[in-house]
Amino acid sequence: MSKTQTFEHQLAELTAIIEKMEQPDVGLEESLKLYEQGVQLTRKCQKIIDDAEQKIKQLMEQNN
């Protein structure tokens, strides 16, 4: 996965992973692999959100 992927793209990938995991024919090994990918995407999305919150705080402080 490229660092240039947007939050929305990563969120769409996470949604696709969830949909795959909900399929009844997904085996344990594939489920574990998908889960690991989902955790990585969740961390990346959270980092983007945290960075955006920090930027907003800085902008608010500059305006006060």
mmCIF file of the N, C-alpha and C atoms, coordinates in Angstrom:
data_MODEL
# 
_entry.id   MODEL 
# 
loop_
_atom_site.group_PDB 
_atom_site.id 
_atom_site.type_symbol 
_atom_site.label_atom_id 
_atom_site.label_alt_id 
_atom_site.label_comp_id 
_atom_site.label_asym_id 
_atom_site.label_entity_id 
_atom_site.label_seq_id 
_atom_site.pdbx_PDB_ins_code 
_atom_site.Cartn_x 
_atom_site.Cartn_y 
_atom_site.Cartn_z 
_atom_site.occupancy 
_atom_site.B_iso_or_equiv 
_atom_site.pdbx_formal_charge 
_atom_site.auth_seq_id 
_atom_site.auth_comp_id 
_atom_site.auth_asym_id 
_atom_site.auth_atom_id 
_atom_site.pdbx_PDB_model_num 
ATOM 1   N N  . MET A 1 1  ? 0.834   -1.175  0.000  1.00 0.00 ? 1  MET A N  1 
ATOM 2   C CA . MET A 1 1  ? 0.000   0.000   0.000  1.00 0.00 ? 1  MET A CA 1 
ATOM 3   C C  . MET A 1 1  ? 0.882   1.243   0.000  1.00 0.00 ? 1  MET A C  1 
ATOM 4   N N  . SER A 1 2  ? 0.526   2.172   -0.829 1.00 0.00 ? 2  SER A N  1 
ATOM 5   C CA . SER A 1 2  ? 1.281   3.406   -0.974 1.00 0.00 ? 2  SER A CA 1 
ATOM 6   C C  . SER A 1 2  ? 0.919   4.392   0.128  1.00 0.00 ? 2  SER A C  1 
ATOM 7   N N  . LYS A 1 3  ? 1.915   5.200   0.533  1.00 0.00 ? 3  LYS A N  1 
ATOM 8   C CA . LYS A 1 3  ? 1.670   6.223   1.543  1.00 0.00 ? 3  LYS A CA 1 
ATOM 9   C C  . LYS A 1 3  ? 0.766   7.323   1.020  1.00 0.00 ? 3  LYS A C  1 
ATOM 10  N N  . THR A 1 4  ? 0.621   7.422   -0.301 1.00 0.00 ? 4  THR A N  1 
ATOM 11  C CA . THR A 1 4  ? -0.172  8.491   -0.890 1.00 0.00 ? 4  THR A CA 1 
ATOM 12  C C  . THR A 1 4  ? -1.656  8.164   -0.938 1.00 0.00 ? 4  THR A C  1 
ATOM 13  N N  . GLN A 1 5  ? -2.047  6.979   -0.530 1.00 0.00 ? 5  GLN A N  1 
ATOM 14  C CA . GLN A 1 5  ? -3.459  6.632   -0.545 1.00 0.00 ? 5  GLN A CA 1 
ATOM 15  C C  . GLN A 1 5  ? -4.214  7.496   0.454  1.00 0.00 ? 5  GLN A C  1 
ATOM 16  N N  . THR A 1 6  ? -5.390  7.914   0.051  1.00 0.00 ? 6  THR A N  1 
ATOM 17  C CA . THR A 1 6  ? -6.191  8.794   0.892  1.00 0.00 ? 6  THR A CA 1 
ATOM 18  C C  . THR A 1 6  ? -6.877  8.013   2.008  1.00 0.00 ? 6  THR A C  1 
ATOM 19  N N  . PHE A 1 7  ? -7.339  8.766   2.976  1.00 0.00 ? 7  PHE A N  1 
ATOM 20  C CA . PHE A 1 7  ? -8.112  8.183   4.069  1.00 0.00 ? 7  PHE A CA 1 
ATOM 21  C C  . PHE A 1 7  ? -9.317  7.438   3.501  1.00 0.00 ? 7  PHE A C  1 
ATOM 22  N N  . GLU A 1 8  ? -9.996  8.065   2.551  1.00 0.00 ? 8  GLU A N  1 
ATOM 23  C CA . GLU A 1 8  ? -11.197 7.459   1.979  1.00 0.00 ? 8  GLU A CA 1 
ATOM 24  C C  . GLU A 1 8  ? -10.880 6.138   1.274  1.00 0.00 ? 8  GLU A C  1 
ATOM 25  N N  . HIS A 1 9  ? -9.745  6.097   0.586  1.00 0.00 ? 9  HIS A N  1 
ATOM 26  C CA . HIS A 1 9  ? -9.350  4.861   -0.100 1.00 0.00 ? 9  HIS A CA 1 
ATOM 27  C C  . HIS A 1 9  ? -9.064  3.752   0.922  1.00 0.00 ? 9  HIS A C  1 
ATOM 28  N N  . GLN A 1 10 ? -8.351  4.104   1.969  1.00 0.00 ? 10 GLN A N  1 
ATOM 29  C CA . GLN A 1 10 ? -8.030  3.110   2.997  1.00 0.00 ? 10 GLN A CA 1 
ATOM 30  C C  . GLN A 1 10 ? -9.285  2.634   3.713  1.00 0.00 ? 10 GLN A C  1 
ATOM 31  N N  . LEU A 1 11 ? -10.214 3.548   3.942  1.00 0.00 ? 11 LEU A N  1 
ATOM 32  C CA . LEU A 1 11 ? -11.474 3.179   4.578  1.00 0.00 ? 11 LEU A CA 1 
ATOM 33  C C  . LEU A 1 11 ? -12.284 2.240   3.676  1.00 0.00 ? 11 LEU A C  1 
ATOM 34  N N  . ALA A 1 12 ? -12.255 2.496   2.368  1.00 0.00 ? 12 ALA A N  1 
ATOM 35  C CA . ALA A 1 12 ? -12.940 1.611   1.421  1.00 0.00 ? 12 ALA A CA 1 
ATOM 36  C C  . ALA A 1 12 ? -12.307 0.222   1.431  1.00 0.00 ? 12 ALA A C  1 
ATOM 37  N N  . GLU A 1 13 ? -10.980 0.157   1.513  1.00 0.00 ? 13 GLU A N  1 
ATOM 38  C CA . GLU A 1 13 ? -10.293 -1.141  1.597  1.00 0.00 ? 13 GLU A CA 1 
ATOM 39  C C  . GLU A 1 13 ? -10.699 -1.878  2.869  1.00 0.00 ? 13 GLU A C  1 
ATOM 40  N N  . LEU A 1 14 ? -10.791 -1.148  3.958  1.00 0.00 ? 14 LEU A N  1 
ATOM 41  C CA . LEU A 1 14 ? -11.194 -1.753  5.235  1.00 0.00 ? 14 LEU A CA 1 
ATOM 42  C C  . LEU A 1 14 ? -12.619 -2.299  5.142  1.00 0.00 ? 14 LEU A C  1 
ATOM 43  N N  . THR A 1 15 ? -13.491 -1.548  4.520  1.00 0.00 ? 15 THR A N  1 
ATOM 44  C CA . THR A 1 15 ? -14.872 -2.007  4.321  1.00 0.00 ? 15 THR A CA 1 
ATOM 45  C C  . THR A 1 15 ? -14.911 -3.278  3.474  1.00 0.00 ? 15 THR A C  1 
ATOM 46  N N  . ALA A 1 16 ? -14.086 -3.332  2.432  1.00 0.00 ? 16 ALA A N  1 
ATOM 47  C CA . ALA A 1 16 ? -14.031 -4.535  1.583  1.00 0.00 ? 16 ALA A CA 1 
ATOM 48  C C  . ALA A 1 16 ? -13.538 -5.740  2.380  1.00 0.00 ? 16 ALA A C  1 
ATOM 49  N N  . ILE A 1 17 ? -12.561 -5.523  3.242  1.00 0.00 ? 17 ILE A N  1 
ATOM 50  C CA . ILE A 1 17 ? -12.050 -6.611  4.082  1.00 0.00 ? 17 ILE A CA 1 
ATOM 51  C C  . ILE A 1 17 ? -13.144 -7.136  4.996  1.00 0.00 ? 17 ILE A C  1 
ATOM 52  N N  . ILE A 1 18 ? -13.884 -6.226  5.598  1.00 0.00 ? 18 ILE A N  1 
ATOM 53  C CA . ILE A 1 18 ? -14.973 -6.627  6.489  1.00 0.00 ? 18 ILE A CA 1 
ATOM 54  C C  . ILE A 1 18 ? -16.000 -7.459  5.727  1.00 0.00 ? 18 ILE A C  1 
ATOM 55  N N  . GLU A 1 19 ? -16.343 -7.001  4.528  1.00 0.00 ? 19 GLU A N  1 
ATOM 56  C CA . GLU A 1 19 ? -17.316 -7.743  3.718  1.00 0.00 ? 19 GLU A CA 1 
ATOM 57  C C  . GLU A 1 19 ? -16.807 -9.145  3.382  1.00 0.00 ? 19 GLU A C  1 
ATOM 58  N N  . LYS A 1 20 ? -15.517 -9.266  3.055  1.00 0.00 ? 20 LYS A N  1 
ATOM 59  C CA . LYS A 1 20 ? -14.939 -10.581 2.767  1.00 0.00 ? 20 LYS A CA 1 
ATOM 60  C C  . LYS A 1 20 ? -15.007 -11.484 3.995  1.00 0.00 ? 20 LYS A C  1 
ATOM 61  N N  . MET A 1 21 ? -14.688 -10.919 5.163  1.00 0.00 ? 21 MET A N  1 
ATOM 62  C CA . MET A 1 21 ? -14.668 -11.723 6.388  1.00 0.00 ? 21 MET A CA 1 
ATOM 63  C C  . MET A 1 21 ? -16.061 -12.207 6.774  1.00 0.00 ? 21 MET A C  1 
ATOM 64  N N  . GLU A 1 22 ? -17.087 -11.483 6.340  1.00 0.00 ? 22 GLU A N  1 
ATOM 65  C CA . GLU A 1 22 ? -18.461 -11.866 6.664  1.00 0.00 ? 22 GLU A CA 1 
ATOM 66  C C  . GLU A 1 22 ? -18.989 -12.996 5.785  1.00 0.00 ? 22 GLU A C  1 
ATOM 67  N N  . GLN A 1 23 ? -18.240 -13.359 4.745  1.00 0.00 ? 23 GLN A N  1 
ATOM 68  C CA . GLN A 1 23 ? -18.666 -14.436 3.861  1.00 0.00 ? 23 GLN A CA 1 
ATOM 69  C C  . GLN A 1 23 ? -18.507 -15.782 4.576  1.00 0.00 ? 23 GLN A C  1 
ATOM 70  N N  . PRO A 1 24 ? -19.484 -16.649 4.431  1.00 0.00 ? 24 PRO A N  1 
ATOM 71  C CA . PRO A 1 24 ? -19.433 -17.930 5.157  1.00 0.00 ? 24 PRO A CA 1 
ATOM 72  C C  . PRO A 1 24 ? -18.355 -18.889 4.662  1.00 0.00 ? 24 PRO A C  1 
ATOM 73  N N  . ASP A 1 25 ? -17.843 -18.684 3.462  1.00 0.00 ? 25 ASP A N  1 
ATOM 74  C CA . ASP A 1 25 ? -16.868 -19.633 2.918  1.00 0.00 ? 25 ASP A CA 1 
ATOM 75  C C  . ASP A 1 25 ? -15.412 -19.229 3.165  1.00 0.00 ? 25 ASP A C  1 
ATOM 76  N N  . VAL A 1 26 ? -15.184 -18.208 3.978  1.00 0.00 ? 26 VAL A N  1 
ATOM 77  C CA . VAL A 1 26 ? -13.819 -17.764 4.271  1.00 0.00 ? 26 VAL A CA 1 
ATOM 78  C C  . VAL A 1 26 ? -13.245 -18.647 5.372  1.00 0.00 ? 26 VAL A C  1 
ATOM 79  N N  . GLY A 1 27 ? -12.095 -19.243 5.088  1.00 0.00 ? 27 GLY A N  1 
ATOM 80  C CA . GLY A 1 27 ? -11.459 -20.131 6.053  1.00 0.00 ? 27 GLY A CA 1 
ATOM 81  C C  . GLY A 1 27 ? -10.715 -19.366 7.141  1.00 0.00 ? 27 GLY A C  1 
ATOM 82  N N  . LEU A 1 28 ? -10.256 -20.113 8.119  1.00 0.00 ? 28 LEU A N  1 
ATOM 83  C CA . LEU A 1 28 ? -9.575  -19.523 9.267  1.00 0.00 ? 28 LEU A CA 1 
ATOM 84  C C  . LEU A 1 28 ? -8.301  -18.792 8.862  1.00 0.00 ? 28 LEU A C  1 
ATOM 85  N N  . GLU A 1 29 ? -7.469  -19.424 8.043  1.00 0.00 ? 29 GLU A N  1 
ATOM 86  C CA . GLU A 1 29 ? -6.209  -18.793 7.647  1.00 0.00 ? 29 GLU A CA 1 
ATOM 87  C C  . GLU A 1 29 ? -6.456  -17.496 6.883  1.00 0.00 ? 29 GLU A C  1 
ATOM 88  N N  . GLU A 1 30 ? -7.412  -17.519 5.963  1.00 0.00 ? 30 GLU A N  1 
ATOM 89  C CA . GLU A 1 30 ? -7.719  -16.302 5.210  1.00 0.00 ? 30 GLU A CA 1 
ATOM 90  C C  . GLU A 1 30 ? -8.317  -15.235 6.128  1.00 0.00 ? 30 GLU A C  1 
ATOM 91  N N  . SER A 1 31 ? -9.143  -15.657 7.070  1.00 0.00 ? 31 SER A N  1 
ATOM 92  C CA . SER A 1 31 ? -9.722  -14.710 8.030  1.00 0.00 ? 31 SER A CA 1 
ATOM 93  C C  . SER A 1 31 ? -8.635  -14.026 8.849  1.00 0.00 ? 31 SER A C  1 
ATOM 94  N N  . LEU A 1 32 ? -7.643  -14.791 9.283  1.00 0.00 ? 32 LEU A N  1 
ATOM 95  C CA . LEU A 1 32 ? -6.548  -14.213 10.057 1.00 0.00 ? 32 LEU A CA 1 
ATOM 96  C C  . LEU A 1 32 ? -5.749  -13.215 9.221  1.00 0.00 ? 32 LEU A C  1 
ATOM 97  N N  . LYS A 1 33 ? -5.502  -13.572 7.976  1.00 0.00 ? 33 LYS A N  1 
ATOM 98  C CA . LYS A 1 33 ? -4.780  -12.674 7.067  1.00 0.00 ? 33 LYS A CA 1 
ATOM 99  C C  . LYS A 1 33 ? -5.576  -11.381 6.858  1.00 0.00 ? 33 LYS A C  1 
ATOM 100 N N  . LEU A 1 34 ? -6.857  -11.517 6.611  1.00 0.00 ? 34 LEU A N  1 
ATOM 101 C CA . LEU A 1 34 ? -7.706  -10.347 6.417  1.00 0.00 ? 34 LEU A CA 1 
ATOM 102 C C  . LEU A 1 34 ? -7.774  -9.496  7.685  1.00 0.00 ? 34 LEU A C  1 
ATOM 103 N N  . TYR A 1 35 ? -7.853  -10.157 8.826  1.00 0.00 ? 35 TYR A N  1 
ATOM 104 C CA . TYR A 1 35 ? -7.897  -9.438  10.105 1.00 0.00 ? 35 TYR A CA 1 
ATOM 105 C C  . TYR A 1 35 ? -6.623  -8.609  10.290 1.00 0.00 ? 35 TYR A C  1 
ATOM 106 N N  . GLU A 1 36 ? -5.481  -9.215  9.987  1.00 0.00 ? 36 GLU A N  1 
ATOM 107 C CA . GLU A 1 36 ? -4.207  -8.508  10.115 1.00 0.00 ? 36 GLU A CA 1 
ATOM 108 C C  . GLU A 1 36 ? -4.175  -7.285  9.197  1.00 0.00 ? 36 GLU A C  1 
ATOM 109 N N  . GLN A 1 37 ? -4.632  -7.453  7.978  1.00 0.00 ? 37 GLN A N  1 
ATOM 110 C CA . GLN A 1 37 ? -4.684  -6.325  7.044  1.00 0.00 ? 37 GLN A CA 1 
ATOM 111 C C  . GLN A 1 37 ? -5.618  -5.235  7.578  1.00 0.00 ? 37 GLN A C  1 
ATOM 112 N N  . GLY A 1 38 ? -6.725  -5.663  8.147  1.00 0.00 ? 38 GLY A N  1 
ATOM 113 C CA . GLY A 1 38 ? -7.687  -4.711  8.709  1.00 0.00 ? 38 GLY A CA 1 
ATOM 114 C C  . GLY A 1 38 ? -7.103  -3.925  9.867  1.00 0.00 ? 38 GLY A C  1 
ATOM 115 N N  . VAL A 1 39 ? -6.354  -4.586  10.711 1.00 0.00 ? 39 VAL A N  1 
ATOM 116 C CA . VAL A 1 39 ? -5.717  -3.904  11.843 1.00 0.00 ? 39 VAL A CA 1 
ATOM 117 C C  . VAL A 1 39 ? -4.720  -2.864  11.339 1.00 0.00 ? 39 VAL A C  1 
ATOM 118 N N  . GLN A 1 40 ? -3.939  -3.228  10.329 1.00 0.00 ? 40 GLN A N  1 
ATOM 119 C CA . GLN A 1 40 ? -2.971  -2.282  9.759  1.00 0.00 ? 40 GLN A CA 1 
ATOM 120 C C  . GLN A 1 40 ? -3.673  -1.071  9.155  1.00 0.00 ? 40 GLN A C  1 
ATOM 121 N N  . LEU A 1 41 ? -4.744  -1.310  8.425  1.00 0.00 ? 41 LEU A N  1 
ATOM 122 C CA . LEU A 1 41 ? -5.493  -0.205  7.839  1.00 0.00 ? 41 LEU A CA 1 
ATOM 123 C C  . LEU A 1 41 ? -6.132  0.673   8.915  1.00 0.00 ? 41 LEU A C  1 
ATOM 124 N N  . THR A 1 42 ? -6.648  0.045   9.958  1.00 0.00 ? 42 THR A N  1 
ATOM 125 C CA . THR A 1 42 ? -7.251  0.801   11.051 1.00 0.00 ? 42 THR A CA 1 
ATOM 126 C C  . THR A 1 42 ? -6.224  1.716   11.701 1.00 0.00 ? 42 THR A C  1 
ATOM 127 N N  . ARG A 1 43 ? -5.027  1.220   11.914 1.00 0.00 ? 43 ARG A N  1 
ATOM 128 C CA . ARG A 1 43 ? -3.962  2.036   12.505 1.00 0.00 ? 43 ARG A CA 1 
ATOM 129 C C  . ARG A 1 43 ? -3.607  3.215   11.601 1.00 0.00 ? 43 ARG A C  1 
ATOM 130 N N  . LYS A 1 44 ? -3.514  2.957   10.296 1.00 0.00 ? 44 LYS A N  1 
ATOM 131 C CA . LYS A 1 44 ? -3.191  4.032   9.354  1.00 0.00 ? 44 LYS A CA 1 
ATOM 132 C C  . LYS A 1 44 ? -4.293  5.085   9.332  1.00 0.00 ? 44 LYS A C  1 
ATOM 133 N N  . CYS A 1 45 ? -5.545  4.641   9.329  1.00 0.00 ? 45 CYS A N  1 
ATOM 134 C CA . CYS A 1 45 ? -6.663  5.581   9.350  1.00 0.00 ? 45 CYS A CA 1 
ATOM 135 C C  . CYS A 1 45 ? -6.665  6.403   10.643 1.00 0.00 ? 45 CYS A C  1 
ATOM 136 N N  . GLN A 1 46 ? -6.402  5.751   11.755 1.00 0.00 ? 46 GLN A N  1 
ATOM 137 C CA . GLN A 1 46 ? -6.367  6.458   13.032 1.00 0.00 ? 46 GLN A CA 1 
ATOM 138 C C  . GLN A 1 46 ? -5.255  7.499   13.049 1.00 0.00 ? 46 GLN A C  1 
ATOM 139 N N  . LYS A 1 47 ? -4.111  7.175   12.463 1.00 0.00 ? 47 LYS A N  1 
ATOM 140 C CA . LYS A 1 47 ? -2.998  8.132   12.389 1.00 0.00 ? 47 LYS A CA 1 
ATOM 141 C C  . LYS A 1 47 ? -3.392  9.358   11.571 1.00 0.00 ? 47 LYS A C  1 
ATOM 142 N N  . ILE A 1 48 ? -4.068  9.137   10.464 1.00 0.00 ? 48 ILE A N  1 
ATOM 143 C CA . ILE A 1 48 ? -4.525  10.252  9.641  1.00 0.00 ? 48 ILE A CA 1 
ATOM 144 C C  . ILE A 1 48 ? -5.490  11.134  10.433 1.00 0.00 ? 48 ILE A C  1 
ATOM 145 N N  . ILE A 1 49 ? -6.405  10.508  11.161 1.00 0.00 ? 49 ILE A N  1 
ATOM 146 C CA . ILE A 1 49 ? -7.368  11.258  11.977 1.00 0.00 ? 49 ILE A CA 1 
ATOM 147 C C  . ILE A 1 49 ? -6.643  12.033  13.074 1.00 0.00 ? 49 ILE A C  1 
ATOM 148 N N  . ASP A 1 50 ? -5.713  11.390  13.756 1.00 0.00 ? 50 ASP A N  1 
ATOM 149 C CA . ASP A 1 50 ? -4.950  12.055  14.818 1.00 0.00 ? 50 ASP A CA 1 
ATOM 150 C C  . ASP A 1 50 ? -4.176  13.254  14.279 1.00 0.00 ? 50 ASP A C  1 
ATOM 151 N N  . ASP A 1 51 ? -3.554  13.084  13.107 1.00 0.00 ? 51 ASP A N  1 
ATOM 152 C CA . ASP A 1 51 ? -2.803  14.185  12.490 1.00 0.00 ? 51 ASP A CA 1 
ATOM 153 C C  . ASP A 1 51 ? -3.728  15.347  12.136 1.00 0.00 ? 51 ASP A C  1 
ATOM 154 N N  . ALA A 1 52 ? -4.908  15.022  11.613 1.00 0.00 ? 52 ALA A N  1 
ATOM 155 C CA . ALA A 1 52 ? -5.875  16.068  11.257 1.00 0.00 ? 52 ALA A CA 1 
ATOM 156 C C  . ALA A 1 52 ? -6.355  16.811  12.509 1.00 0.00 ? 52 ALA A C  1 
ATOM 157 N N  . GLU A 1 53 ? -6.616  16.090  13.588 1.00 0.00 ? 53 GLU A N  1 
ATOM 158 C CA . GLU A 1 53 ? -7.037  16.725  14.838 1.00 0.00 ? 53 GLU A CA 1 
ATOM 159 C C  . GLU A 1 53 ? -5.958  17.652  15.366 1.00 0.00 ? 53 GLU A C  1 
ATOM 160 N N  . GLN A 1 54 ? -4.709  17.217  15.289 1.00 0.00 ? 54 GLN A N  1 
ATOM 161 C CA . GLN A 1 54 ? -3.597  18.042  15.751 1.00 0.00 ? 54 GLN A CA 1 
ATOM 162 C C  . GLN A 1 54 ? -3.489  19.319  14.917 1.00 0.00 ? 54 GLN A C  1 
ATOM 163 N N  . LYS A 1 55 ? -3.644  19.183  13.623 1.00 0.00 ? 55 LYS A N  1 
ATOM 164 C CA . LYS A 1 55 ? -3.575  20.348  12.744 1.00 0.00 ? 55 LYS A CA 1 
ATOM 165 C C  . LYS A 1 55 ? -4.698  21.334  13.062 1.00 0.00 ? 55 LYS A C  1 
ATOM 166 N N  . ILE A 1 56 ? -5.892  20.816  13.302 1.00 0.00 ? 56 ILE A N  1 
ATOM 167 C CA . ILE A 1 56 ? -7.031  21.671  13.646 1.00 0.00 ? 56 ILE A CA 1 
ATOM 168 C C  . ILE A 1 56 ? -6.761  22.408  14.961 1.00 0.00 ? 56 ILE A C  1 
ATOM 169 N N  . LYS A 1 57 ? -6.226  21.706  15.949 1.00 0.00 ? 57 LYS A N  1 
ATOM 170 C CA . LYS A 1 57 ? -5.881  22.344  17.231 1.00 0.00 ? 57 LYS A CA 1 
ATOM 171 C C  . LYS A 1 57 ? -4.883  23.467  17.035 1.00 0.00 ? 57 LYS A C  1 
ATOM 172 N N  . GLN A 1 58 ? -3.867  23.225  16.212 1.00 0.00 ? 58 GLN A N  1 
ATOM 173 C CA . GLN A 1 58 ? -2.862  24.250  15.953 1.00 0.00 ? 58 GLN A CA 1 
ATOM 174 C C  . GLN A 1 58 ? -3.481  25.463  15.272 1.00 0.00 ? 58 GLN A C  1 
ATOM 175 N N  . LEU A 1 59 ? -4.354  25.237  14.314 1.00 0.00 ? 59 LEU A N  1 
ATOM 176 C CA . LEU A 1 59 ? -5.008  26.345  13.622 1.00 0.00 ? 59 LEU A CA 1 
ATOM 177 C C  . LEU A 1 59 ? -5.914  27.133  14.565 1.00 0.00 ? 59 LEU A C  1 
ATOM 178 N N  . MET A 1 60 ? -6.597  26.424  15.446 1.00 0.00 ? 60 MET A N  1 
ATOM 179 C CA . MET A 1 60 ? -7.487  27.092  16.415 1.00 0.00 ? 60 MET A CA 1 
ATOM 180 C C  . MET A 1 60 ? -6.659  27.953  17.372 1.00 0.00 ? 60 MET A C  1 
ATOM 181 N N  . GLU A 1 61 ? -5.497  27.429  17.815 1.00 0.00 ? 61 GLU A N  1 
ATOM 182 C CA . GLU A 1 61 ? -4.646  28.182  18.717 1.00 0.00 ? 61 GLU A CA 1 
ATOM 183 C C  . GLU A 1 61 ? -4.084  29.425  18.043 1.00 0.00 ? 61 GLU A C  1 
ATOM 184 N N  . GLN A 1 62 ? -3.766  29.330  16.768 1.00 0.00 ? 62 GLN A N  1 
ATOM 185 C CA . GLN A 1 62 ? -3.246  30.479  16.028 1.00 0.00 ? 62 GLN A CA 1 
ATOM 186 C C  . GLN A 1 62 ? -4.304  31.568  15.853 1.00 0.00 ? 62 GLN A C  1 
ATOM 187 N N  . ASN A 1 63 ? -5.554  31.182  15.796 1.00 0.00 ? 63 ASN A N  1 
ATOM 188 C CA . ASN A 1 63 ? -6.627  32.139  15.596 1.00 0.00 ? 63 ASN A CA 1 
ATOM 189 C C  . ASN A 1 63 ? -7.129  32.761  16.898 1.00 0.00 ? 63 ASN A C  1 
ATOM 190 N N  . ASN A 1 64 ? -6.699  32.261  18.017 1.00 0.00 ? 64 ASN A N  1 
ATOM 191 C CA . ASN A 1 64 ? -7.163  32.804  19.306 1.00 0.00 ? 64 ASN A CA 1 
ATOM 192 C C  . ASN A 1 64 ? -6.219  33.771  19.852 1.00 0.00 ? 64 ASN A C  1 
# 
